[in-house]
Amino acid sequence: MKRVLAAACALAAMSTVAAAAPQVALHSAWMRPAPAGVGIARVYVDITSDESVTLVGASTPVARRVEIVRVKTVGEPSTERVVKKLAVPKGTTTRLAYLGDNLRLVDVTQTVSNGSPVPLTLKFIDAKGKRFEVGTDVVVRGILVMPSGADQAPPASPK
């Protein structure tokens, strides 16, 4: 009987640990339409978490790869740089937004049109080094801004 009770307690403890994983939510994920073959398209999403985590990657079946892009000066494409990770502090919204930090879909492999859901998986690491993934469907909306690349930043206005 003691062994059964000990096993039950151990099982309960393991399920409590599993339930303690960070709760990460993805909100308002969107992108502009993009034709198959386009070099890049951008995805924008708001990320919230109840614990500090680090975004370390992303994937989608509609592109060969997804890059995390940081923008030093909002609206200035020349200040973009691809990074390997992005901190997502707890209790705040980390916004990947138009003309700012974003996810860059490289080598779009299939056409995505208005209203099409685009599966996206974000990859995270928690403070203990545990890797986990969170998925969402990206909403496609708007117009194709440039035929040579979806959602490029508009040219700077003359001063």
N, CA, C and O of each residue as an XYZ file, in Angstrom:
636
protein
N       0.818     -1.194      0.000
C       0.000      0.000      0.000
C       0.868      1.267      0.000
O       0.537      2.255     -0.656
N       1.982      1.225      0.744
C       2.865      2.390      0.799
C       3.458      2.679     -0.581
O       3.629      3.839     -0.956
N       3.776      1.605     -1.346
C       4.350      1.784     -2.675
C       3.326      2.425     -3.611
O       3.681      3.292     -4.410
N       2.088      2.017     -3.525
C       1.030      2.585     -4.359
C       0.859      4.063     -4.037
O       0.751      4.896     -4.937
N       0.835      4.382     -2.744
C       0.682      5.778     -2.318
C       1.879      6.614     -2.781
O       1.705      7.739     -3.249
N       3.108      6.060     -2.650
C       4.303      6.785     -3.081
C       4.276      7.018     -4.595
O       4.637      8.097     -5.063
N       3.851      6.017     -5.352
C       3.760      6.161     -6.809
C       2.721      7.213     -7.180
O       2.948      8.008     -8.093
N       1.595      7.230     -6.490
C       0.556      8.224     -6.761
C       1.060      9.628     -6.457
O       0.791     10.565     -7.210
N       1.785      9.775     -5.360
C       2.331     11.095     -5.001
C       3.358     11.553     -6.037
O       3.375     12.723     -6.421
N       4.222     10.627     -6.493
C       5.220     10.973     -7.510
C       4.550     11.392     -8.810
O       4.981     12.354     -9.446
N       3.501     10.681     -9.212
C       2.770     11.023    -10.428
C       2.119     12.400    -10.301
O       2.152     13.193    -11.242
N       1.535     12.681     -9.156
C       0.915     13.988     -8.930
C       1.963     15.101     -8.979
O       1.702     16.173     -9.525
N       3.140     14.853     -8.415
C       4.208     15.852     -8.437
C       4.666     16.114     -9.868
O       4.897     17.265    -10.240
N       4.803     15.050    -10.686
C       5.224     15.236    -12.082
C       4.186     16.023    -12.871
O       4.554     16.859    -13.696
N       2.912     15.780    -12.643
C       1.894     16.516    -13.388
C       1.858     17.972    -12.968
O       1.529     18.838    -13.779
N       2.192     18.263    -11.710
C       2.259     19.648    -11.246
C       3.407     20.370    -11.945
O       3.262     21.521    -12.356
N       4.562     19.686    -12.081
C       5.711     20.287    -12.759
C       5.363     20.560    -14.223
O       5.678     21.631    -14.741
N       4.723     19.611    -14.890
C       4.350     19.802    -16.286
C       3.391     20.970    -16.452
O       3.473     21.699    -17.440
N       2.488     21.157    -15.506
C       1.510     22.238    -15.585
C       2.167     23.599    -15.366
O       1.578     24.632    -15.684
N       3.402     23.603    -14.815
C       4.070     24.859    -14.499
C       4.780     25.475    -15.706
O       5.487     26.470    -15.547
N       4.614     24.919    -16.899
C       5.243     25.484    -18.095
C       4.703     26.893    -18.337
O       3.556     27.185    -17.997
N       5.522     27.766    -18.923
C       5.053     29.136    -19.192
C       3.804     29.141    -20.085
O       3.664     28.321    -20.992
N       2.930     30.063    -19.806
C       1.727     30.241    -20.618
C       1.988     31.388    -21.592
O       1.907     32.562    -21.230
N       2.301     31.024    -22.829
C       2.591     32.006    -23.869
C       1.392     32.076    -24.803
O       0.867     31.050    -25.233
N       0.967     33.291    -25.111
C      -0.170     33.479    -26.022
C       0.250     34.369    -27.188
O       1.007     35.326    -27.026
N      -0.261     34.027    -28.357
C      -0.010     34.807    -29.569
C      -1.308     35.475    -29.967
O      -2.342     34.816    -30.076
N      -1.261     36.801    -30.190
C      -2.459     37.575    -30.496
C      -2.284     38.354    -31.799
O      -1.185     38.803    -32.123
N      -3.366     38.505    -32.528
C      -3.429     39.395    -33.699
C      -2.356     39.122    -34.745
O      -1.812     40.064    -35.321
N      -2.041     37.861    -35.002
C      -1.036     37.527    -36.012
C      -1.593     37.823    -37.400
O      -2.689     37.381    -37.741
N      -0.824     38.585    -38.214
C      -1.279     38.925    -39.557
C      -0.099     39.126    -40.498
O       1.042     39.308    -40.074
N      -0.407     39.089    -41.771
C       0.560     39.389    -42.819
C      -0.201     39.854    -44.046
O      -1.414     39.668    -44.142
N       0.509     40.454    -44.978
C      -0.090     40.843    -46.253
C      -0.061     39.641    -47.201
O       0.705     38.700    -46.989
N      -0.894     39.673    -48.244
C      -0.846     38.612    -49.252
C       0.546     38.543    -49.881
O       1.251     39.548    -49.976
N       0.923     37.342    -50.305
C       2.223     37.163    -50.951
C       2.123     36.046    -51.985
O       1.570     34.983    -51.702
N       2.656     36.283    -53.181
C       2.624     35.226    -54.191
C       3.746     34.214    -53.956
O       4.784     34.540    -53.381
N       3.520     32.990    -54.409
C       4.576     31.977    -54.357
C       5.791     32.500    -55.117
O       5.651     33.135    -56.163
N       6.967     32.233    -54.593
C       8.191     32.659    -55.258
C       8.728     33.994    -54.796
O       9.860     34.348    -55.127
N       7.946     34.747    -54.037
C       8.435     36.037    -53.554
C       9.582     35.790    -52.564
O       9.576     34.810    -51.820
N      10.550     36.684    -52.571
C      11.729     36.531    -51.717
C      11.430     36.598    -50.236
O      11.903     35.766    -49.461
N      10.636     37.599    -49.835
C      10.301     37.724    -48.415
C       8.873     38.228    -48.234
O       8.298     38.892    -49.097
N       8.337     37.884    -47.082
C       7.061     38.422    -46.609
C       7.235     38.615    -45.109
O       8.099     37.990    -44.494
N       6.434     39.459    -44.535
C       6.573     39.769    -43.110
C       5.343     39.307    -42.345
O       4.216     39.397    -42.833
N       5.580     38.809    -41.132
C       4.498     38.429    -40.227
C       4.617     39.285    -38.978
O       5.711     39.531    -38.471
N       3.476     39.728    -38.500
C       3.406     40.572    -37.306
C       2.533     39.861    -36.279
O       1.509     39.275    -36.632
N       2.933     39.910    -35.010
C       2.186     39.218    -33.960
C       2.536     39.826    -32.600
O       3.655     40.293    -32.385
N       1.577     39.814    -31.701
C       1.805     40.225    -30.314
C       1.984     38.967    -29.480
O       1.214     38.015    -29.603
N       3.018     38.968    -28.620
C       3.331     37.809    -27.787
C       3.237     38.216    -26.322
O       3.816     39.222    -25.911
N       2.503     37.430    -25.537
C       2.452     37.651    -24.093
C       2.823     36.351    -23.393
O       2.599     35.264    -23.925
N       3.393     36.470    -22.193
C       3.784     35.298    -21.424
C       3.686     35.600    -19.934
O       3.923     36.726    -19.497
N       3.332     34.573    -19.159
C       3.263     34.749    -17.708
C       4.630     34.566    -17.051
O       4.774     34.798    -15.851
N       5.633     34.154    -17.826
C       7.023     34.045    -17.373
C       7.916     34.610    -18.471
O       7.546     34.611    -19.645
N       9.083     35.087    -18.085
C      10.024     35.553    -19.108
C      10.519     34.351    -19.901
O      10.938     33.343    -19.333
N      10.464     34.475    -21.219
C      10.918     33.421    -22.125
C      11.711     34.071    -23.241
O      11.768     35.296    -23.341
N      12.325     33.244    -24.082
C      13.089     33.751    -25.209
C      12.581     33.103    -26.490
O      12.504     31.878    -26.587
N      12.235     33.931    -27.472
C      11.868     33.442    -28.793
C      13.165     33.069    -29.507
O      14.059     33.903    -29.650
N      13.270     31.807    -29.959
C      14.515     31.341    -30.580
C      14.324     30.848    -32.012
O      15.283     30.409    -32.646
N      13.111     30.914    -32.520
C      12.893     30.482    -33.892
C      11.429     30.431    -34.249
O      10.558     30.640    -33.405
N      11.172     30.154    -35.501
C       9.796     30.047    -35.996
C       9.806     29.231    -37.279
O      10.834     29.088    -37.941
N       8.631     28.697    -37.613
C       8.506     27.952    -38.866
C       7.082     28.051    -39.387
O       6.138     28.289    -38.635
N       6.953     27.863    -40.687
C       5.660     27.836    -41.360
C       5.809     26.986    -42.614
O       6.881     26.970    -43.220
N       4.769     26.288    -43.010
C       4.869     25.495    -44.233
C       4.847     26.332    -45.516
O       5.041     25.779    -46.599
N       4.618     27.633    -45.432
C       4.530     28.456    -46.639
C       5.835     29.164    -47.005
O       5.872     29.932    -47.966
N       6.910     28.911    -46.242
C       8.206     29.533    -46.549
C       9.334     28.571    -46.183
O       9.185     27.711    -45.315
N      10.463     28.737    -46.865
C      11.595     27.849    -46.595
C      12.164     28.051    -45.198
O      12.603     27.098    -44.555
N      12.153     29.305    -44.728
C      12.613     29.577    -43.359
C      11.978     30.864    -42.847
O      11.430     31.659    -43.610
N      12.069     31.043    -41.531
C      11.544     32.243    -40.889
C      12.668     32.837    -40.048
O      13.311     32.136    -39.267
N      12.895     34.136    -40.218
C      13.935     34.834    -39.464
C      13.302     35.809    -38.478
O      12.253     36.394    -38.747
N      13.955     35.972    -37.338
C      13.547     36.977    -36.353
C      14.301     38.252    -36.706
O      15.530     38.249    -36.776
N      13.569     39.342    -36.929
C      14.186     40.598    -37.365
C      13.968     41.672    -36.300
O      12.841     41.923    -35.873
N      15.065     42.298    -35.882
C      15.001     43.453    -34.980
C      15.236     44.700    -35.814
O      16.061     44.696    -36.728
N      14.513     45.766    -35.501
C      14.640     47.037    -36.200
C      15.057     48.082    -35.173
O      14.335     48.343    -34.211
N      16.227     48.676    -35.385
C      16.736     49.665    -34.431
C      15.915     50.948    -34.475
O      15.557     51.497    -33.433
N      15.616     51.429    -35.693
C      14.828     52.642    -35.860
C      13.558     52.288    -36.625
O      13.620     51.866    -37.780
N      12.410     52.459    -35.980
C      11.133     52.094    -36.587
C      10.969     52.799    -37.928
O      11.162     54.010    -38.030
N      10.612     52.033    -38.954
C      10.384     52.587    -40.281
C      11.631     52.746    -41.125
O      11.551     53.227    -42.255
N      12.785     52.353    -40.603
C      14.048     52.462    -41.345
C      14.570     51.067    -41.666
O      15.249     50.457    -40.840
N      14.258     50.553    -42.861
C      14.704     49.203    -43.227
C      16.218     49.004    -43.130
O      16.680     47.885    -42.906
N      16.986     50.072    -43.294
C      18.444     49.946    -43.239
C      18.938     49.572    -41.841
O      20.088     49.163    -41.684
N      18.082     49.707    -40.824
C      18.500     49.375    -39.455
C      18.062     47.964    -39.041
O      18.217     47.580    -37.882
N      17.517     47.195    -39.990
C      17.091     45.829    -39.685
C      18.296     44.917    -39.505
O      19.320     45.078    -40.170
N      18.159     43.956    -38.596
C      19.165     42.901    -38.495
C      18.490     41.620    -38.030
O      17.596     41.646    -37.185
N      18.920     40.525    -38.580
C      18.402     39.214    -38.200
C      19.103     38.802    -36.910
O      20.323     38.914    -36.793
N      18.315     38.321    -35.937
C      18.861     37.878    -34.657
C      18.474     36.420    -34.418
O      17.522     35.912    -35.011
N      19.217     35.766    -33.552
C      18.949     34.364    -33.238
C      17.896     34.222    -32.150
O      17.262     33.174    -32.023
N      17.709     35.293    -31.354
C      16.742     35.198    -30.263
C      16.188     36.578    -29.920
O      16.773     37.612    -30.241
N      15.025     36.549    -29.247
C      14.354     37.781    -28.856
C      13.729     37.558    -27.490
O      12.943     36.628    -27.310
N      14.068     38.398    -26.532
C      13.517     38.272    -25.181
C      12.037     38.636    -25.179
O      11.618     39.600    -25.820
N      11.257     37.852    -24.452
C       9.830     38.112    -24.253
C       9.628     38.216    -22.741
O       9.438     37.199    -22.073
N       9.666     39.439    -22.194
C       9.523     39.605    -20.743
C       8.119     39.229    -20.260
O       7.137     39.386    -20.986
N       8.043     38.740    -19.049
C       6.747     38.349    -18.499
C       5.877     39.573    -18.235
O       6.370     40.658    -17.925
N       4.583     39.367    -18.366
C       3.616     40.390    -17.986
C       3.493     41.578    -18.910
O       2.771     42.522    -18.588
N       4.172     41.571    -20.051
C       4.055     42.673    -21.005
C       3.762     42.082    -22.391
O       3.810     40.866    -22.580
N       3.464     42.942    -23.335
C       3.263     42.490    -24.704
C       4.513     42.788    -25.511
O       4.966     43.931    -25.575
N       5.065     41.760    -26.123
C       6.174     41.930    -27.057
C       5.534     42.014    -28.436
O       4.936     41.052    -28.917
N       5.665     43.163    -29.054
C       4.966     43.416    -30.318
C       5.920     43.313    -31.498
O       6.924     44.021    -31.577
N       5.578     42.415    -32.407
C       6.262     42.346    -33.698
C       5.298     43.016    -34.658
O       4.249     42.459    -34.983
N       5.653     44.227    -35.119
C       4.676     45.092    -35.779
C       5.200     45.672    -37.093
O       6.405     45.711    -37.342
N       4.270     46.116    -37.913
C       4.567     46.756    -39.184
C       5.576     47.884    -38.977
O       5.405     48.733    -38.102
N       6.633     47.880    -39.801
C       7.741     48.839    -39.776
C       8.651     48.690    -38.557
O       9.598     49.462    -38.400
N       8.378     47.707    -37.690
C       9.205     47.449    -36.520
C       9.722     46.019    -36.533
O       9.811     45.391    -37.587
N      10.061     45.512    -35.357
C      10.498     44.129    -35.246
C       9.445     43.228    -35.887
O       8.251     43.515    -35.802
N       9.874     42.146    -36.525
C       8.933     41.281    -37.241
C       9.534     39.906    -37.461
O      10.690     39.648    -37.124
N       8.731     39.038    -38.029
C       9.198     37.731    -38.489
C       9.249     37.793    -40.010
O       8.266     38.154    -40.658
N      10.391     37.441    -40.569
C      10.579     37.512    -42.021
C      10.478     36.101    -42.593
O      11.281     35.226    -42.272
N       9.467     35.897    -43.452
C       9.340     34.639    -44.174
C      10.235     34.744    -45.403
O      10.072     35.650    -46.221
N      11.177     33.820    -45.532
C      12.135     33.849    -46.626
C      11.790     32.753    -47.635
O      11.562     31.602    -47.263
N      11.755     33.121    -48.899
C      11.424     32.206    -49.997
C      10.038     31.594    -49.802
O       9.896     30.417    -49.471
N       9.038     32.417    -50.013
C       7.645     31.964    -49.882
C       7.401     30.896    -50.952
O       7.669     31.116    -52.133
N       6.887     29.729    -50.522
C       6.749     28.579    -51.417
C       5.350     28.406    -51.987
O       5.163     27.674    -52.958
N       4.368     29.072    -51.394
C       3.010     28.980    -51.937
C       2.299     30.308    -51.756
O       2.571     31.044    -50.807
N       1.398     30.606    -52.660
C       0.662     31.862    -52.622
C      -0.250     31.900    -51.399
O      -0.969     30.946    -51.105
N      -0.198     33.033    -50.696
C      -1.118     33.250    -49.580
C      -1.982     34.455    -49.928
O      -1.470     35.526    -50.254
N      -3.285     34.271    -49.855
C      -4.243     35.294    -50.267
C      -5.066     35.769    -49.086
O      -5.090     35.133    -48.032
N      -5.745     36.903    -49.274
C      -6.600     37.444    -48.218
C      -7.519     36.366    -47.669
O      -8.143     35.616    -48.420
N      -7.589     36.305    -46.355
C      -8.465     35.362    -45.676
C      -7.875     33.987    -45.476
O      -8.424     33.185    -44.720
N      -6.755     33.691    -46.144
C      -6.126     32.377    -45.971
C      -5.475     32.291    -44.594
O      -4.735     33.197    -44.212
N      -5.733     31.224    -43.843
C      -4.978     31.048    -42.597
C      -3.605     30.463    -42.917
O      -3.501     29.508    -43.686
N      -2.570     31.023    -42.340
C      -1.212     30.539    -42.548
C      -0.704     30.003    -41.213
O      -0.541     30.773    -40.266
N      -0.450     28.694    -41.121
C       0.050     28.139    -39.865
C       1.442     28.696    -39.543
O       2.302     28.797    -40.418
N       1.640     29.052    -38.278
C       2.928     29.573    -37.822
C       3.225     28.956    -36.464
O       2.358     28.919    -35.591
N       4.443     28.475    -36.287
C       4.881     27.923    -35.013
C       6.055     28.748    -34.508
O       7.052     28.911    -35.211
N       5.936     29.267    -33.290
C       7.033     29.989    -32.664
C       7.710     29.070    -31.661
O       7.049     28.313    -30.951
N       9.035     29.143    -31.610
C       9.838     28.272    -30.747
C      10.461     29.102    -29.637
O      11.071     30.141    -29.888
N      10.299     28.631    -28.405
C      10.750     29.372    -27.234
C      11.642     28.506    -26.344
O      11.658     27.279    -26.447
N      12.384     29.190    -25.467
C      13.119     28.550    -24.373
C      12.719     29.275    -23.097
O      12.693     30.506    -23.066
N      12.405     28.516    -22.032
C      12.064     29.152    -20.758
C      13.338     29.368    -19.934
O      14.431     29.015    -20.375
N      13.195     29.944    -18.749
C      14.337     30.286    -17.901
C      15.121     29.049    -17.459
O      16.295     29.162    -17.106
N      14.500     27.883    -17.471
C      15.165     26.642    -17.075
C      15.821     25.947    -18.264
O      16.406     24.875    -18.106
N      15.730     26.544    -19.453
C      16.337     25.961    -20.643
C      15.455     24.974    -21.389
O      15.895     24.338    -22.347
N      14.201     24.849    -20.944
C      13.291     23.921    -21.604
C      12.735     24.563    -22.871
O      12.266     25.700    -22.852
N      12.796     23.813    -23.975
C      12.271     24.292    -25.250
C      10.799     23.907    -25.372
O      10.387     22.836    -24.926
N      10.015     24.794    -25.981
C       8.608     24.505    -26.249
C       8.160     25.341    -27.428
O       8.823     26.304    -27.813
N       7.020     24.962    -28.000
C       6.491     25.643    -29.181
C       5.060     26.092    -28.937
O       4.313     25.475    -28.177
N       4.698     27.185    -29.605
C       3.329     27.699    -29.567
C       2.929     28.003    -31.008
O       3.670     28.658    -31.742
N       1.758     27.525    -31.406
C       1.305     27.733    -32.765
C       0.099     28.645    -32.857
O      -0.641     28.830    -31.891
N      -0.082     29.206    -34.032
C      -1.250     30.045    -34.318
C      -1.470     30.043    -35.825
O      -0.621     29.581    -36.588
N      -2.605     30.559    -36.237
C      -2.863     30.803    -37.656
C      -2.747     32.301    -37.899
O      -3.390     33.106    -37.226
N      -1.918     32.659    -38.868
C      -1.735     34.056    -39.252
C      -2.853     34.414    -40.218
O      -3.133     33.662    -41.151
N      -3.492     35.556    -40.001
C      -4.541     36.049    -40.893
C      -3.881     36.844    -42.017
O      -3.054     37.717    -41.755
N      -4.235     36.552    -43.243
C      -3.713     37.292    -44.392
C      -4.726     38.366    -44.746
O      -5.903     38.079    -44.966
N      -4.249     39.623    -44.799
C      -5.164     40.731    -45.107
C      -4.396     41.867    -45.759
O      -3.183     41.997    -45.594
N      -5.119     42.675    -46.494
C      -4.512     43.851    -47.104
C      -4.226     43.642    -48.568
O      -4.794     42.764    -49.217
N      -3.319     44.479    -49.081
C      -2.955     44.409    -50.496
C      -1.486     44.062    -50.602
O      -0.711     44.271    -49.668
N      -1.118     43.535    -51.738
C       0.282     43.268    -52.016
C       0.938     44.608    -52.320
O       0.584     45.265    -53.299
N       1.888     45.015    -51.489
C       2.479     46.341    -51.605
C       3.412     46.443    -52.802
O       3.354     47.423    -53.545
N       4.265     45.458    -53.000
C       5.232     45.496    -54.101
C       5.273     44.127    -54.756
O       5.348     43.121    -54.050
N       5.227     44.051    -56.090
C       5.253     42.751    -56.743
C       6.547     41.978    -56.527
O       6.534     40.751    -56.620
N       7.668     42.648    -56.241
C       8.935     41.942    -56.061
C       9.136     41.444    -54.638
O      10.080     40.692    -54.392
N       8.287     41.832    -53.692
C       8.435     41.375    -52.305
C       7.279     41.855    -51.482
O       6.959     43.044    -51.480
N       6.651     40.950    -50.786
C       5.483     41.308    -50.003
C       5.867     42.154    -48.818
O       6.823     41.855    -48.104
N       5.120     43.205    -48.618
C       5.190     44.009    -47.413
C       6.534     44.675    -47.173
O       7.031     44.675    -46.046
N       7.116     45.228    -48.188
C       8.351     45.978    -48.021
C       8.006     47.345    -47.418
O       6.910     47.868    -47.623
N       8.933     47.896    -46.692
C       8.708     49.213    -46.119
C       8.600     50.238    -47.244
O       9.325     50.127    -48.233
N       7.722     51.229    -47.126
C       7.604     52.243    -48.165
C       8.860     53.120    -48.182
O       9.551     53.230    -47.169
N       9.153     53.735    -49.311
C      10.333     54.600    -49.378
C      10.158     55.788    -48.445
O       9.043     56.239    -48.184
N      11.282     56.283    -47.950
C      11.254     57.447    -47.058
C      10.786     58.667    -47.832
O      11.147     58.850    -48.994
N       9.983     59.500    -47.186
C       9.515     60.718    -47.855
C      10.616     61.757    -47.848
O      11.380     61.850    -46.887
N      10.704     62.537    -48.907
C      11.758     63.566    -48.984
C      11.531     64.636    -47.929
O      10.397     64.933    -47.553
N      12.634     65.206    -47.461
C      12.534     66.243    -46.415
C      12.818     67.599    -46.960
O      12.778     68.583    -46.221
